[in-house]
Amino acid sequence: MDYAFVVPQINHCSYNKRLNAYMGFIRQSGLSPRVFSDTDVKENLNAVRNLPADKRIGLITINEWYMALDAILSPQHDVKILTLKSANSAWASPQATLDVPLCEMGIKGVEMIHQKWADRSLHSPSIVVMPKLTISET
């Protein structure tokens, strides 16, 4: 099964190390992630939309990519993919744009992630939680 994992392809060693760790985690679970470049937003959205609903995992884009990777790799969160957007981003309504139902994580988890980055001197991200990927252990 192929699952969409859209990421910005940024030439940065720290980012690549985290991305490779996460992709390795997905592969060990028997899934084949598909990585799309972040060079064309419209192309990325179409690539996700064209997948069956149960295969759309999520999207990471915009300049807070390292926050997203920290959040999804953090053991206290069982959410696999997050979409972040900054206040000045063009992603006015990611949940409408992506046409993907939000998972029932609740406000508490989102607030935890917000709090984690509250002391950063960056744009405060708006976090949209994508559907959780259930991985059965064999």
Phi and psi in degrees as GROMACS dihedral restraints (atoms count N, CA, C in turn):
[ dihedral_restraints ]
;  ai    aj    ak    al  type     phi  dphi    fc
    3     4     5     6     1  -101.4    20    10
    4     5     6     7     1   136.1    20    10
    6     7     8     9     1  -122.3    20    10
    7     8     9    10     1   139.9    20    10
    9    10    11    12     1   -79.8    20    10
   10    11    12    13     1   132.6    20    10
   12    13    14    15     1  -137.1    20    10
   13    14    15    16     1    98.8    20    10
   15    16    17    18     1   -95.7    20    10
   16    17    18    19     1   121.0    20    10
   18    19    20    21     1  -132.9    20    10
   19    20    21    22     1   153.9    20    10
   21    22    23    24     1   -74.3    20    10
   22    23    24    25     1   128.5    20    10
   24    25    26    27     1   -89.3    20    10
   25    26    27    28     1    93.0    20    10
   27    28    29    30     1  -109.1    20    10
   28    29    30    31     1   132.6    20    10
   30    31    32    33     1   -80.1    20    10
   31    32    33    34     1    85.6    20    10
   33    34    35    36     1  -147.4    20    10
   34    35    36    37     1   122.8    20    10
   36    37    38    39     1   -61.5    20    10
   37    38    39    40     1   -40.6    20    10
   39    40    41    42     1   -64.0    20    10
   40    41    42    43     1   -44.2    20    10
   42    43    44    45     1   -62.0    20    10
   43    44    45    46     1   -47.3    20    10
   45    46    47    48     1   -62.4    20    10
   46    47    48    49     1   -36.6    20    10
   48    49    50    51     1   -64.2    20    10
   49    50    51    52     1   -44.9    20    10
   51    52    53    54     1   -67.0    20    10
   52    53    54    55     1   -42.2    20    10
   54    55    56    57     1   -61.8    20    10
   55    56    57    58     1   -45.9    20    10
   57    58    59    60     1   -61.6    20    10
   58    59    60    61     1   -37.9    20    10
   60    61    62    63     1   -63.1    20    10
   61    62    63    64     1   -43.2    20    10
   63    64    65    66     1   -69.7    20    10
   64    65    66    67     1   -42.2    20    10
   66    67    68    69     1   -63.3    20    10
   67    68    69    70     1   -37.0    20    10
   69    70    71    72     1   -62.8    20    10
   70    71    72    73     1   -39.0    20    10
   72    73    74    75     1   -60.6    20    10
   73    74    75    76     1   -43.1    20    10
   75    76    77    78     1   -65.2    20    10
   76    77    78    79     1   -44.1    20    10
   78    79    80    81     1   -63.9    20    10
   79    80    81    82     1   -38.6    20    10
   81    82    83    84     1   -63.4    20    10
   82    83    84    85     1   -22.7    20    10
   84    85    86    87     1   -86.5    20    10
   85    86    87    88     1     5.6    20    10
   87    88    89    90     1    85.7    20    10
   88    89    90    91     1    12.9    20    10
   90    91    92    93     1  -105.0    20    10
   91    92    93    94     1   157.1    20    10
   93    94    95    96     1  -115.8    20    10
   94    95    96    97     1    95.5    20    10
   96    97    98    99     1   -70.8    20    10
   97    98    99   100     1   145.5    20    10
   99   100   101   102     1  -110.0    20    10
  100   101   102   103     1   123.2    20    10
  102   103   104   105     1  -103.7    20    10
  103   104   105   106     1   124.3    20    10
  105   106   107   108     1  -106.2    20    10
  106   107   108   109     1   145.9    20    10
  108   109   110   111     1   -68.8    20    10
  109   110   111   112     1   154.6    20    10
  111   112   113   114     1  -100.0    20    10
  112   113   114   115     1    25.1    20    10
  114   115   116   117     1   -83.0    20    10
  115   116   117   118     1   -23.9    20    10
  117   118   119   120     1  -133.2    20    10
  118   119   120   121     1   105.0    20    10
  120   121   122   123     1   -59.7    20    10
  121   122   123   124     1   -45.5    20    10
  123   124   125   126     1   -62.1    20    10
  124   125   126   127     1   -41.5    20    10
  126   127   128   129     1   -62.1    20    10
  127   128   129   130     1   -41.8    20    10
  129   130   131   132     1   -61.7    20    10
  130   131   132   133     1   -46.6    20    10
  132   133   134   135     1   -61.6    20    10
  133   134   135   136     1   -42.3    20    10
  135   136   137   138     1   -63.8    20    10
  136   137   138   139     1   -39.4    20    10
  138   139   140   141     1   -61.7    20    10
  139   140   141   142     1   -40.3    20    10
  141   142   143   144     1   -71.6    20    10
  142   143   144   145     1   -44.1    20    10
  144   145   146   147     1   -60.6    20    10
  145   146   147   148     1   -33.8    20    10
  147   148   149   150     1   -76.2    20    10
  148   149   150   151     1    -9.7    20    10
  150   151   152   153     1   -83.0    20    10
  151   152   153   154     1   149.5    20    10
  153   154   155   156     1   -57.2    20    10
  154   155   156   157     1   148.7    20    10
  156   157   158   159     1   -54.4    20    10
  157   158   159   160     1   -37.9    20    10
  159   160   161   162     1   -76.9    20    10
  160   161   162   163     1    -3.9    20    10
  162   163   164   165     1  -107.7    20    10
  163   164   165   166     1    -1.4    20    10
  165   166   167   168     1   -84.7    20    10
  166   167   168   169     1   109.5    20    10
  168   169   170   171     1   -91.3    20    10
  169   170   171   172     1   -52.4    20    10
  171   172   173   174     1   173.1    20    10
  172   173   174   175     1  -171.2    20    10
  174   175   176   177     1  -146.4    20    10
  175   176   177   178     1   132.6    20    10
  177   178   179   180     1  -120.8    20    10
  178   179   180   181     1   127.2    20    10
  180   181   182   183     1  -156.7    20    10
  181   182   183   184     1  -175.1    20    10
  183   184   185   186     1    69.7    20    10
  184   185   186   187     1   178.0    20    10
  186   187   188   189     1   -81.1    20    10
  187   188   189   190     1    -2.5    20    10
  189   190   191   192     1   -95.2    20    10
  190   191   192   193     1    34.1    20    10
  192   193   194   195     1   -58.9    20    10
  193   194   195   196     1   -35.7    20    10
  195   196   197   198     1   -70.2    20    10
  196   197   198   199     1   -30.8    20    10
  198   199   200   201     1   -65.4    20    10
  199   200   201   202     1   -42.7    20    10
  201   202   203   204     1   -61.4    20    10
  202   203   204   205     1   -43.9    20    10
  204   205   206   207     1   -65.9    20    10
  205   206   207   208     1   -40.1    20    10
  207   208   209   210     1   -60.3    20    10
  208   209   210   211     1   -41.0    20    10
  210   211   212   213     1   -67.6    20    10
  211   212   213   214     1   -45.0    20    10
  213   214   215   216     1   -76.3    20    10
  214   215   216   217     1   -22.7    20    10
  216   217   218   219     1   -88.9    20    10
  217   218   219   220     1    -8.4    20    10
  219   220   221   222     1   -73.0    20    10
  220   221   222   223     1   129.5    20    10
  222   223   224   225     1   -66.2    20    10
  223   224   225   226     1   -21.0    20    10
  225   226   227   228     1   -82.0    20    10
  226   227   228   229     1    -2.4    20    10
  228   229   230   231     1  -115.7    20    10
  229   230   231   232     1   128.2    20    10
  231   232   233   234     1   -94.8    20    10
  232   233   234   235     1     5.6    20    10
  234   235   236   237     1   -79.8    20    10
  235   236   237   238     1   131.3    20    10
  237   238   239   240     1   -88.5    20    10
  238   239   240   241     1   -34.3    20    10
  240   241   242   243     1  -133.7    20    10
  241   242   243   244     1   136.5    20    10
  243   244   245   246     1  -123.2    20    10
  244   245   246   247     1   148.2    20    10
  246   247   248   249     1  -111.4    20    10
  247   248   249   250     1   126.1    20    10
  249   250   251   252     1  -112.7    20    10
  250   251   252   253     1   146.1    20    10
  252   253   254   255     1  -141.4    20    10
  253   254   255   256     1   141.8    20    10
  255   256   257   258     1   -88.2    20    10
  256   257   258   259     1   165.5    20    10
  258   259   260   261     1   -61.1    20    10
  259   260   261   262     1   -30.3    20    10
  261   262   263   264     1   -96.0    20    10
  262   263   264   265     1    16.1    20    10
  264   265   266   267     1   -81.7    20    10
  265   266   267   268     1   159.9    20    10
  267   268   269   270     1   -79.1    20    10
  268   269   270   271     1    -9.1    20    10
  270   271   272   273     1   -82.2    20    10
  271   272   273   274     1    77.9    20    10
  273   274   275   276     1   -66.8    20    10
  274   275   276   277     1   -37.6    20    10
  276   277   278   279     1  -145.5    20    10
  277   278   279   280     1    81.2    20    10
  279   280   281   282     1   -58.2    20    10
  280   281   282   283     1   -37.2    20    10
  282   283   284   285     1   -66.2    20    10
  283   284   285   286     1   -31.4    20    10
  285   286   287   288     1   -78.1    20    10
  286   287   288   289     1   -41.4    20    10
  288   289   290   291     1   -62.2    20    10
  289   290   291   292     1   -43.9    20    10
  291   292   293   294     1   -84.3    20    10
  292   293   294   295     1   -17.3    20    10
  294   295   296   297     1    54.9    20    10
  295   296   297   298     1    44.5    20    10
  297   298   299   300     1  -123.9    20    10
  298   299   300   301     1   129.8    20    10
  300   301   302   303     1   -66.1    20    10
  301   302   303   304     1   144.8    20    10
  303   304   305   306     1   -78.3    20    10
  304   305   306   307     1   146.5    20    10
  306   307   308   309     1   -77.7    20    10
  307   308   309   310     1   160.6    20    10
  309   310   311   312     1   -89.2    20    10
  310   311   312   313     1    65.4    20    10
  312   313   314   315     1   -83.1    20    10
  313   314   315   316     1   -31.8    20    10
  315   316   317   318     1    90.0    20    10
  316   317   318   319     1   165.3    20    10
  318   319   320   321     1   -67.8    20    10
  319   320   321   322     1   -32.7    20    10
  321   322   323   324     1   -56.4    20    10
  322   323   324   325     1   -46.6    20    10
  324   325   326   327     1   -64.3    20    10
  325   326   327   328     1   -40.1    20    10
  327   328   329   330     1   -65.5    20    10
  328   329   330   331     1   -41.6    20    10
  330   331   332   333     1   -63.9    20    10
  331   332   333   334     1   -36.4    20    10
  333   334   335   336     1   -61.1    20    10
  334   335   336   337     1   -44.0    20    10
  336   337   338   339     1   -68.7    20    10
  337   338   339   340     1   -41.5    20    10
  339   340   341   342     1   -57.8    20    10
  340   341   342   343     1   -46.4    20    10
  342   343   344   345     1   -62.4    20    10
  343   344   345   346     1   -36.7    20    10
  345   346   347   348     1   -58.3    20    10
  346   347   348   349     1   -32.9    20    10
  348   349   350   351     1  -108.1    20    10
  349   350   351   352     1    10.0    20    10
  351   352   353   354     1   -63.8    20    10
  352   353   354   355     1   -29.4    20    10
  354   355   356   357     1   -90.7    20    10
  355   356   357   358     1     4.5    20    10
  357   358   359   360     1   -80.4    20    10
  358   359   360   361     1   145.1    20    10
  360   361   362   363     1   -89.5    20    10
  361   362   363   364     1    58.0    20    10
  363   364   365   366     1  -134.4    20    10
  364   365   366   367     1   172.6    20    10
  366   367   368   369     1   -59.8    20    10
  367   368   369   370     1   135.8    20    10
  369   370   371   372     1   -70.7    20    10
  370   371   372   373     1   119.6    20    10
  372   373   374   375     1   -78.3    20    10
  373   374   375   376     1   145.9    20    10
  375   376   377   378     1   -91.9    20    10
  376   377   378   379     1   126.8    20    10
  378   379   380   381     1  -108.9    20    10
  379   380   381   382     1   126.9    20    10
  381   382   383   384     1  -112.7    20    10
  382   383   384   385     1   123.2    20    10
  384   385   386   387     1   -88.4    20    10
  385   386   387   388     1   125.8    20    10
  387   388   389   390     1   -89.2    20    10
  388   389   390   391     1   169.6    20    10
  390   391   392   393     1   -57.4    20    10
  391   392   393   394     1   139.5    20    10
  393   394   395   396     1   -73.0    20    10
  394   395   396   397     1   146.9    20    10
  396   397   398   399     1   -98.0    20    10
  397   398   399   400     1   118.2    20    10
  399   400   401   402     1   -89.7    20    10
  400   401   402   403     1   121.1    20    10
  402   403   404   405     1  -112.5    20    10
  403   404   405   406     1   118.9    20    10
  405   406   407   408     1   -83.6    20    10
  406   407   408   409     1   134.1    20    10
  408   409   410   411     1   -85.1    20    10
  409   410   411   412     1   133.6    20    10
